[in-house]
Amino acid sequence: MPLSAPHESVEIQLGDRSYPILIGSGLLGDPGSFAALPAATTALIVTNTTVAPLYAQTLRAALANRFRAVHVLELPDGEAYKEWQTLNLVFDALLGHGCDRKTVLFALGGGVVGDMTGFAAASYMRGVPFVQVPTTLLAQVDSSVGGKTAINHPLGKNMIGAFYQPRLVLCDLSTLATLPPRELSAGLAEVIKYGPIHDMAFLDWIEANIDAMVARDPAALAHAVKRSCEIKAEVVGQDERETGLRAILNFGHTFGHAIESGLGYGEWLHGEAVGCGMVMAAQLSQRLGGVDEAFVQRLTALIRRAGLPVVGPALGAERYLELMRVDKKSEAGEIRFVVIDKPGSAVMRGAPDAMVREVLAQCCAKS
């Protein structure tokens, strides 16, 4: 059955593991969206208690003619549940339903559901197919694309996981209509990051259209998702396993992950922590000579307009440094930061602890 809903497509080029990102409205309920998937008898939709009442039955109906059995697993909602105990619920469901190596998993939800479903798919019987069906802006523009899957550990975010590519990413823009305002703002953080690290023309466009995106203008959100996916596809196609270039996509994330871990997972949304982390990373970039004060203020103002925090929590400089040393980009105990070396270009490098303390003193609330 051909795909009838109007859509655009971005291709992730990874040789025999290449796959499309389909972007449009009404895709989730269109059986033709899934026509290219491998044949299988069983599908498992992994979702959460918030998303399931909204979209699980629509997706199940779209898959009904393709799979003999379509099961639905509802996980608890929130970053706090991105851990081993919740992941085991996915394995319990797969084993309980007698799922085999051809079973297809569908990740229906935001980044937490996508990460855990992908990790489960990478692990179950040493690898089964899975599909990303992201329903949040953050997942559509970032976490669903590129094959990074993981769970959190109390000592560090996303420290346990695997690189494992989906067969398809399906970005149904109509799901953004039910997204809470705070979640929409969190997604805008990941949209904004693509400008300063890769495409200053896109940053100009974001500044001109940030109010339209906050107001959920369909055309603005469609362009933001498509251009973000294009940039990520270009980067992932060159560096799938983050040995070099792909690390630039973590702009703001070293500081942001420290905020998430330090406060307790779920206190701040991931995008909120990244937005604030980008302010800190821009301040560090200025001290390292990559950008000027005007650029820092420009980016900070844009992050604030997106409804994101620009002042970090008062964890204390030593606690920040301790948490950041556990970051995946650290090498031999040295914290590695993604910084802007010139507008539209980013690199990964270290910085003296004293300089990082200056940034934290300027960017964080006073205890």
Secondary structure, DSSP 8 states (H G I E B T S, - for coil): ----S-EEEEEE--GGG-EEEEEESS-TT-GGGGTTS---SEEEEEEETTTIIIIIHHHHHHHTTT-SEEEEEEE--SGGG-SHHHHHHHHHHHHHTT--TT-EEEEEESHHHHHHHHHHHHHGGG---EEEEE-SHHIIIIITSS-EEEEEETTEEEEEEEE---SEEEEEGGGGGGS-HHHHHHHHHHHHHHHHHH-HHHHHHHHHHHHHHHTT-HHHHHHHHHHHHHHHHHHHHH-TT-SSGGGGGGTTHHHHHHHHHHH-TTSS-HHHHHHHHHHHHHHHHHHTTSS-HHHHHHHHHHHHHTT---SB----HHHHHHHHTTSTT-BTTB-EEEEEEETTEEEEEE--HHHHHHHHHHHB---
